[in-house]
Amino acid sequence: MMALRHRAGGRRRGPGPREQCRRLALAAAILLAALLVPQTAPRAAEETYSFDLSEIEKKPWHIGGYAEVRPVRYRLNPDGAFYKLRFYNRDEGDAVNEFNGRLQLEGSYEKGAGRLYVRTNTDYRRSYSGETEKTSIYEGYGTLRPGASFKLDAGKKNLKWGKGYAWNPAAFLDRPKDPDDPELPLEGYIVLAADWIRSFDGPLKTLSFTPVLLPVYDHVNDNFGTPNRINAAAKLYLLLYDTDIDLMVLVDGSRTARAGIDFSRNVTTNFEIHGEFAWIHSYEKSWIDTSGTTRSDTYEALSALIGIRYLTAWDTTIIAEYFHSGTGYSTEEMKGFYALVARGWQAYITGGGDALLRRALLVADGTYGRLNPMRDYLYLRVVQKEPFNILYFSPAVTVMANLNDGGYTVSPEVVYTRFTNLELRLKANFLFGGPDSEFGEKQNRWRVELRAGYSF
């Protein structure tokens, strides 16, 4: 600020209005010139400005995480086959409670062409079956990027192949999603992967090639398939005519050979269509027929997914997908398993022991009891952001239907995000289906859960 000085022993008259305007204009012009013209001479101490570059520079390291508590109440289904399998020698009443906790920690360090990343996951559960706690490294890998067009990853990583939201039939090197909560982080596999990328002018904008090696040995990816193998896979990505396309292949090894393709395209700015197709060579499936005999078949399995994502003018997001699983069971094949459980239940309550129920439990794990074990499903999710201008509040509903047996689930939920980094979600899940249907034979009729998750 400028100050007018007075000579000693005299009095000076202040400038008039016109003179003040002229001086202000001159001061503004001088200030603008000082900001725009490079300075060659040092400024006076009182005019020197400084700032700390460390405040705007990207830090080489990052540490963060996510903590969650999730109490759940289940209403049991005494008529369901899976209720009889898991509760035949227990009396839990009409409902059971469960408490879940989750802690995920992640950190990264980047220097020069190298980067290290790790994500851990700890799950805690207290339920009718007891108390469990498990800590796993979901991802832990190093990245070397010697140039802008090439990088190399080594370690445990989730590759995230596929374009589907609820299912990814062409994600040959990833663990399957849970359609009830498909955005949950998944545990990766130990891999060695490279990524080479090029950009072009013309219809083909981008091309990238990703070869992957996945070893399977004792304590190294040992749940991926046949041990003592090194599996080779690759993905070719193209951005062609504004359409994302992936071509994927897995060479015969711990699992049989398979090939896939996926695509995604924005038809308009708010309407996207996507799909996946997968072919599995010599897939072997075992099932139990209605007489209780175990049968098997080997065939070429074809799976497919087609879906859309649409954002309306009033901020409603609609996701719809149809999924056909070529490795899934038919209605008759599922009936054979339910018949085995029914015979085992009858034998148990009449004093014949639980041998048949124990046999059914063995074949249920990873097969009949896996997520969506049948062939054809329809998925619909509708999310409304802040309806009626209610800030931080988003309701949603998800419907999943089994097109083979007519059963379906309805899952309404509300999410509240008023507080920074804190998300509160109240969700219910209702199952509908008759006898011998997937959702009618589950151990629960409905569940209600409250999830409080905090990111840091």
Buried (B, 14 or more C-beta within 10 A) or exposed (E): EEEEEEEEEEEEEEEEEEEEEEEEEEEEEEEEEEEEEEEEEEEEEEEEEEEEEEEEEEEEEEEEBBBBBBBBBBBBBEEBBBBBBBBBEEEBEEEBEBEBBBBBBBBBBBEEEEBBBBBBBBBBBBBBEEEEEEEEBBBBBBBBBEEEEEBBBBBBBBBEBBBBBBBBBBBBBBBBBEBBEBEEBBBBBBBBBBBBBEEEEEEEBEBBBBBBBBBBEEEEBEEBBEEEBEBBBBBBBBBBEEBBBBBBBBBEBBBBBBBBBBBBBBEEEEBBBBBBBBBBBEBEBEBBBEEBEEEEEEEEBBBBBBBBBBBEEEEBBBBBBBBBBBBBBBBEBBBBBBBBBBBBBEBBEEEEEBEBBEBBBEBBEEBBBEEBBBBBBBBBBBBBBEEEEEEEBBBBBBBBBBBBBBBBBBBBBEBBBEEEEEBBBBBBBBBBBEEBBBBBBBBBBBBBBEBBBBEE
